[in-house]
């Protein structure tokens, strides 16, 4: 019995040691990946070092939100020795405020550097707001351009609450406080207040189209019904200046701005959010699985879906075109 007891104690001791070293290994590996990712983000994030006198290629893609890091990176680009800038846009838009911030940043950049926008696949709503910062917009024939409009959406659960027998009561300092909130019927006054916000932002959007694209009022009204256009249609409506890609952009810079057409075009990467670096997610899953924590690894994999849903959780006024996101 004594021998059996000693063996049990030894096994427990070994199990504790194994647990300790397993936890230590996870900590060290995660620290290494995070540290490496941080260095990677710092090196390629704010700015990718460029050779003197190159053309900077900036890419704007995905949903547009306010982003201080992006603004600072574009400011540094304006002060750099880049000869010109080609901005590639592939975005359905995002928040109105975030789109305005990006537009202002690109306008400041354009004041310092010759700039051309190339619509890769999509420049809709807030993406088109950003594109209008440039005096030259190019797009592919099949690119999607436009969706000039503003939307404010909120769910209303009043009928559901009636079904389950729940009544939400509130005490407000004023009738329009926290309205609309989705937990009570939207009053005509609340709807009118929201409509005034949408109209004011829409008027600002149309004013940009009028000023930046040189369209008269009738032309602005024609293109501002919220629809999207192909590149070919957008050219006819003067929403873009020409059909073409990056090669056409370099050719225009050479002819109109005196840039040597042999000037190399190099990526100037805006800083990605640390959590957006895909190899961090993959590396963490691999490490957890390697040390025998497969269940935790599976949970971590699910974070990808959670992050995808978070990208659709935009608050406030939206300048956004994306059927699967808005319907």
DRENLUM-255065 format. One record per residue (C-alpha): residue number from 1; x, y, z; residue in one letter. Coordinates in steps of 0.2 Angstrom, whole numbers, plus 2048, in hexadecimal, padded with zeros to 3 digits. Example, Ala and Ser with C-alpha at 12.3 -4.5 7.8 and 13.67 -1.06 7.14 Angstrom:
<1; <83E; 7EA; 827>; 'a'>
<2; <844; 7FB; 824>; 's'>
***
This chain:
<1; <800; 800; 800>; 'x'>
<2; <80E; 80C; 804>; 'x'>
<3; <816; 809; 7F3>; 'x'>
<4; <805; 80C; 7EB>; 'x'>
<5; <803; 81C; 7F5>; 'x'>
<6; <815; 822; 7F0>; 'x'>
<7; <811; 81F; 7DE>; 'x'>
<8; <801; 829; 7DF>; 'x'>
<9; <80A; 837; 7E7>; 'x'>
<10; <818; 837; 7D9>; 'x'>
<11; <80B; 836; 7CB>; 'x'>
<12; <802; 845; 7D3>; 'x'>
<13; <813; 84E; 7D4>; 'x'>
<14; <817; 84A; 7C2>; 'x'>
<15; <806; 850; 7BC>; 'x'>
<16; <808; 861; 7C5>; 'x'>
<17; <819; 863; 7BD>; 'x'>
<18; <812; 85F; 7AC>; 'x'>
<19; <804; 86B; 7AE>; 'x'>
<20; <810; 878; 7B4>; 'x'>
<21; <81C; 876; 7A5>; 'x'>
<22; <80D; 875; 799>; 'x'>
<23; <806; 885; 79F>; 'x'>
<24; <818; 88D; 79F>; 'x'>
<25; <81A; 887; 78D>; 'x'>
<26; <80A; 88F; 787>; 'x'>
<27; <80E; 89F; 790>; 'x'>
<28; <820; 8A0; 788>; 'x'>
<29; <819; 89B; 776>; 'x'>
<30; <80B; 8A8; 777>; 'x'>
<31; <817; 8B5; 77D>; 'x'>
<32; <823; 8B1; 76F>; 'x'>
<33; <815; 8B2; 762>; 'x'>
<34; <80E; 8C2; 769>; 'x'>
<35; <81F; 8CA; 76A>; 'x'>
<36; <823; 8C5; 759>; 'x'>
<37; <812; 8CB; 753>; 'x'>
<38; <815; 8DC; 75B>; 'x'>
<39; <826; 8DE; 753>; 'x'>
<40; <81E; 8D9; 742>; 'x'>
<41; <810; 8E5; 744>; 'x'>
<42; <81C; 8F3; 749>; 'x'>
<43; <827; 8F0; 73A>; 'x'>
<44; <81A; 8EE; 72D>; 'x'>
<45; <80C; 8F7; 736>; 'x'>
<46; <80D; 90A; 737>; 'x'>
<47; <818; 90A; 728>; 'x'>
<48; <821; 8FE; 71D>; 'x'>
<49; <832; 906; 71A>; 'x'>
<50; <834; 90B; 708>; 'x'>
<51; <842; 90F; 6FD>; 'x'>
<52; <845; 921; 6F9>; 'x'>
<53; <83A; 928; 6EC>; 'x'>
<54; <82E; 91A; 6EA>; 'x'>
<55; <81B; 91B; 6E6>; 'x'>
<56; <812; 916; 6F6>; 'x'>
<57; <804; 909; 6F4>; 'x'>
<58; <7F7; 90B; 702>; 'x'>
<59; <7E8; 8FE; 703>; 'x'>
<60; <7D8; 902; 70B>; 'x'>
<61; <7CD; 8F3; 70D>; 'x'>
<62; <7BE; 8EC; 718>; 'x'>
<63; <7B3; 8F6; 723>; 'x'>
<64; <7B8; 908; 727>; 'x'>
<65; <7B8; 90E; 739>; 'x'>
<66; <7C1; 91C; 742>; 'x'>
<67; <7D3; 917; 743>; 'x'>
<68; <7E0; 922; 74B>; 'x'>
<69; <7EF; 917; 746>; 'x'>
<70; <7EA; 918; 734>; 'x'>
<71; <7E9; 92B; 735>; 'x'>
<72; <7FA; 92C; 73C>; 'x'>
<73; <801; 920; 72F>; 'x'>
<74; <7FA; 92B; 721>; 'x'>
<75; <801; 93B; 729>; 'x'>
<76; <812; 933; 72A>; 'x'>
<77; <810; 92E; 718>; 'x'>
<78; <80C; 940; 713>; 'x'>
<79; <81D; 945; 71B>; 'x'>
<80; <827; 937; 713>; 'x'>
<81; <832; 938; 703>; 'x'>
<82; <825; 92D; 6F9>; 'x'>
<83; <823; 935; 6E8>; 'x'>
<84; <811; 931; 6E6>; 'x'>
<85; <803; 926; 6EE>; 'x'>
<86; <7F7; 919; 6E6>; 'x'>
<87; <7E9; 915; 6F1>; 'x'>
<88; <7E0; 904; 6EE>; 'x'>
<89; <7CE; 904; 6F5>; 'x'>
<90; <7C4; 8F4; 6F8>; 'x'>
<91; <7B7; 8F9; 705>; 'x'>
<92; <7A4; 8F9; 707>; 'x'>
<93; <7A5; 908; 712>; 'x'>
<94; <7A2; 909; 725>; 'x'>
<95; <79E; 916; 731>; 'x'>
<96; <79B; 928; 72B>; 'x'>
<97; <7A7; 92F; 738>; 'x'>
<98; <7B5; 922; 733>; 'x'>
<99; <7B3; 926; 721>; 'x'>
<100; <7B4; 938; 724>; 'x'>
<101; <7C4; 936; 72E>; 'x'>
<102; <7CC; 92B; 720>; 'x'>
<103; <7C6; 938; 713>; 'x'>
<104; <7CE; 946; 71D>; 'x'>
<105; <7DE; 93C; 71F>; 'x'>
<106; <7DF; 939; 70C>; 'x'>
<107; <7DC; 94B; 708>; 'x'>
<108; <7EA; 950; 713>; 'x'>
<109; <7F5; 943; 70A>; 'x'>
<110; <7F0; 949; 6F9>; 'x'>
<111; <7F5; 95B; 6FE>; 'x'>
<112; <807; 954; 700>; 'x'>
<113; <808; 946; 6F3>; 'x'>
<114; <801; 943; 6E1>; 'x'>
<115; <7F3; 936; 6E5>; 'x'>
<116; <7E9; 92A; 6DB>; 'x'>
<117; <7DB; 91E; 6E1>; 'x'>
<118; <7D9; 90D; 6D9>; 'x'>
<119; <7C8; 904; 6DD>; 'x'>
<120; <7CD; 8F2; 6DE>; 'x'>
<121; <7BC; 8EA; 6E0>; 'x'>
<122; <7B1; 8F5; 6EA>; 'x'>
<123; <7B0; 907; 6EF>; 'x'>
<124; <79F; 90A; 6F6>; 'x'>
<125; <797; 916; 703>; 'x'>
<126; <7A5; 91A; 70F>; 'x'>
<127; <7B2; 912; 703>; 'x'>
<128; <7AC; 91E; 6F5>; 'x'>
<129; <7AE; 92D; 702>; 'x'>
<130; <7C0; 928; 704>; 'x'>
<131; <7C3; 926; 6F1>; 'x'>
<132; <7BD; 938; 6EE>; 'x'>
<133; <7CC; 93F; 6F8>; 'x'>
<134; <7D6; 93C; 6E8>; 'x'>
<135; <7D5; 946; 6D8>; 'x'>
<136; <7D7; 937; 6CE>; 'x'>
<137; <7CC; 927; 6D0>; 'x'>
<138; <7CE; 917; 6C6>; 'x'>
<139; <7C4; 907; 6C7>; 'x'>
<140; <7C3; 8F7; 6BE>; 'x'>
<141; <7B4; 8F5; 6B2>; 'x'>
<142; <7AB; 8E9; 6BD>; 'x'>
<143; <7B0; 8F2; 6CE>; 'x'>
<144; <7A1; 8F8; 6D9>; 'x'>
<145; <7A0; 90A; 6DC>; 'x'>
<146; <794; 916; 6E4>; 'x'>
<147; <786; 912; 6F1>; 'x'>
<148; <785; 924; 6F5>; 'x'>
<149; <77B; 925; 705>; 'x'>
<150; <77A; 924; 718>; 'x'>
<151; <770; 917; 722>; 'x'>
<152; <76B; 915; 735>; 'x'>
<153; <765; 904; 73A>; 'x'>
<154; <75F; 8FD; 74A>; 'x'>
<155; <755; 8EE; 74F>; 'x'>
<156; <744; 8EF; 757>; 'x'>
<157; <73F; 8E2; 763>; 'x'>
<158; <72E; 8E9; 769>; 'x'>
<159; <724; 8DB; 761>; 'x'>
<160; <72F; 8CD; 768>; 'x'>
<161; <72E; 8D5; 779>; 'x'>
<162; <71B; 8D5; 778>; 'x'>
<163; <71C; 8C2; 773>; 'x'>
<164; <726; 8BD; 782>; 'x'>
<165; <71D; 8C9; 78E>; 'x'>
<166; <72B; 8D5; 792>; 'x'>
<167; <728; 8E8; 794>; 'x'>
<168; <737; 8F4; 794>; 'x'>
<169; <734; 904; 79E>; 'x'>
<170; <73F; 913; 79E>; 'x'>
<171; <740; 924; 7A6>; 'x'>
<172; <748; 931; 79B>; 'x'>
<173; <74E; 943; 79D>; 'x'>
<174; <746; 947; 78C>; 'x'>
<175; <73B; 93D; 780>; 'x'>
<176; <749; 93B; 773>; 'x'>
<177; <756; 935; 780>; 'x'>
<178; <75D; 924; 77A>; 'x'>
<179; <751; 923; 76C>; 'x'>
<180; <74F; 919; 762>; 'x'>
<181; <754; 90A; 76D>; 'x'>
<182; <74B; 8FB; 765>; 'x'>
<183; <742; 8F7; 775>; 'x'>
<184; <733; 902; 772>; 'x'>
<185; <72A; 908; 763>; 'x'>
<186; <733; 916; 75A>; 'x'>
<187; <729; 926; 75C>; 'x'>
<188; <727; 932; 74D>; 'x'>
<189; <732; 93F; 756>; 'x'>
<190; <740; 932; 758>; 'x'>
<191; <73F; 92C; 746>; 'x'>
<192; <740; 93F; 741>; 'x'>
<193; <74F; 942; 74B>; 'x'>
<194; <758; 933; 744>; 'x'>
<195; <753; 938; 732>; 'x'>
<196; <75A; 949; 735>; 'x'>
<197; <76B; 941; 739>; 'x'>
<198; <76A; 937; 72A>; 'x'>
<199; <765; 945; 71F>; 'x'>
<200; <773; 950; 725>; 'x'>
<201; <781; 943; 723>; 'x'>
<202; <779; 93F; 711>; 'x'>
<203; <77A; 952; 70D>; 'x'>
<204; <78C; 952; 712>; 'x'>
<205; <790; 942; 707>; 'x'>
<206; <787; 94A; 6F8>; 'x'>
<207; <791; 95A; 6FB>; 'x'>
<208; <7A1; 950; 6F9>; 'x'>
<209; <79B; 949; 6E9>; 'x'>
<210; <796; 95A; 6E3>; 'x'>
<211; <7A7; 962; 6E8>; 'x'>
<212; <7B3; 954; 6E4>; 'x'>
<213; <7AB; 94D; 6D4>; 'x'>
<214; <7A6; 95D; 6CD>; 'x'>
<215; <794; 957; 6CA>; 'x'>
<216; <785; 963; 6C9>; 'x'>
<217; <776; 961; 6D5>; 'x'>
<218; <76C; 957; 6C9>; 'x'>
<219; <77A; 94B; 6C6>; 'x'>
<220; <77D; 949; 6D8>; 'x'>
<221; <76B; 945; 6DB>; 'x'>
<222; <76B; 938; 6CD>; 'x'>
<223; <77A; 92E; 6D5>; 'x'>
<224; <775; 930; 6E7>; 'x'>
<225; <766; 924; 6E8>; 'x'>
<226; <771; 917; 6F1>; 'x'>
<227; <774; 90C; 6E3>; 'x'>
<228; <785; 905; 6DD>; 'x'>
<229; <78D; 906; 6CC>; 'x'>
<230; <799; 8FC; 6C2>; 'x'>
<231; <7A9; 904; 6BE>; 'x'>
<232; <7A3; 907; 6AC>; 'x'>
<233; <793; 90F; 6B2>; 'x'>
<234; <79C; 919; 6BF>; 'x'>
<235; <7A8; 920; 6B1>; 'x'>
<236; <799; 926; 6A7>; 'x'>
<237; <791; 92E; 6B7>; 'x'>
<238; <7A2; 937; 6BB>; 'x'>
<239; <7A4; 92E; 6CB>; 'x'>
<240; <7B5; 928; 6C6>; 'x'>
<241; <7C1; 92F; 6B9>; 'x'>
<242; <7C7; 920; 6AF>; 'x'>
<243; <7C7; 90D; 6AE>; 'x'>
<244; <7D7; 905; 6B3>; 'x'>
<245; <7E3; 8FD; 6C0>; 'x'>
<246; <7F3; 901; 6C9>; 'x'>
<247; <7FC; 902; 6B8>; 'x'>
<248; <7F0; 90F; 6B2>; 'x'>
<249; <7F3; 918; 6C2>; 'x'>
<250; <806; 919; 6C0>; 'x'>
<251; <804; 91E; 6AE>; 'x'>
<252; <7F9; 92D; 6B3>; 'x'>
<253; <805; 932; 6C1>; 'x'>
<254; <813; 932; 6B3>; 'x'>
<255; <809; 93C; 6A7>; 'x'>
<256; <801; 948; 6B2>; 'x'>
<257; <80C; 94A; 6C1>; 'x'>
<258; <81D; 947; 6BA>; 'x'>
<259; <821; 937; 6C3>; 'x'>
<260; <82D; 92B; 6BB>; 'x'>
<261; <823; 91C; 6B5>; 'x'>
<262; <831; 911; 6BB>; 'x'>
<263; <830; 916; 6CD>; 'x'>
<264; <82D; 907; 6D7>; 'x'>
<265; <81C; 905; 6E0>; 'x'>
<266; <81E; 8FE; 6F2>; 'x'>
<267; <811; 8FA; 6FF>; 'x'>
<268; <80F; 906; 70D>; 'x'>
<269; <805; 8FC; 719>; 'x'>
<270; <7FA; 904; 726>; 'x'>
<271; <7FB; 8FC; 737>; 'x'>
<272; <7F0; 8ED; 739>; 'x'>
<273; <7E7; 8EB; 74A>; 'x'>
<274; <7F2; 8DF; 754>; 'x'>
<275; <7E3; 8D3; 755>; 'x'>
<276; <7E1; 8D3; 743>; 'x'>
<277; <7F1; 8CA; 73F>; 'x'>
<278; <7EC; 8B9; 739>; 'x'>
<279; <7FC; 8B0; 73D>; 'x'>
<280; <7F9; 8B4; 750>; 'x'>
<281; <7E8; 8AB; 750>; 'x'>
<282; <7EF; 89C; 746>; 'x'>
<283; <7FE; 89B; 751>; 'x'>
<284; <7F4; 89C; 761>; 'x'>
<285; <7E9; 88E; 75B>; 'x'>
<286; <7F8; 883; 756>; 'x'>
<287; <800; 886; 767>; 'x'>
<288; <7F1; 881; 771>; 'x'>
<289; <7EE; 872; 767>; 'x'>
<290; <801; 86D; 768>; 'x'>
<291; <801; 86D; 77B>; 'x'>
<292; <7F1; 862; 77C>; 'x'>
<293; <7E4; 870; 77F>; 'x'>
<294; <7DA; 86C; 770>; 'x'>
<295; <7C9; 871; 778>; 'x'>
<296; <7D0; 883; 77B>; 'x'>
<297; <7D7; 883; 769>; 'x'>
<298; <7C6; 880; 762>; 'x'>
<299; <7BF; 88E; 76D>; 'x'>
<300; <7CD; 899; 766>; 'x'>
<301; <7C8; 895; 754>; 'x'>
<302; <7B7; 89B; 757>; 'x'>
<303; <7BE; 8AC; 75B>; 'x'>
<304; <7C0; 8AE; 748>; 'x'>
<305; <7AD; 8AE; 746>; 'x'>
<306; <7AA; 8B9; 755>; 'x'>
<307; <7B6; 8C6; 74D>; 'x'>
<308; <7AD; 8C5; 73D>; 'x'>
<309; <79D; 8C9; 745>; 'x'>
<310; <7A5; 8D7; 74F>; 'x'>
<311; <7AA; 8DF; 73E>; 'x'>
<312; <797; 8E1; 73A>; 'x'>
<313; <793; 8E9; 74B>; 'x'>
<314; <794; 8FB; 745>; 'x'>
<315; <78C; 909; 74F>; 'x'>
<316; <785; 919; 74A>; 'x'>
<317; <783; 920; 738>; 'x'>
<318; <789; 915; 72B>; 'x'>
<319; <78F; 918; 719>; 'x'>
<320; <78F; 906; 715>; 'x'>
<321; <78B; 8FB; 706>; 'x'>
<322; <78A; 8E8; 70A>; 'x'>
<323; <77A; 8DE; 707>; 'x'>
<324; <77F; 8D0; 713>; 'x'>
<325; <783; 8DD; 720>; 'x'>
<326; <775; 8E9; 71F>; 'x'>
<327; <766; 8DD; 71B>; 'x'>
***
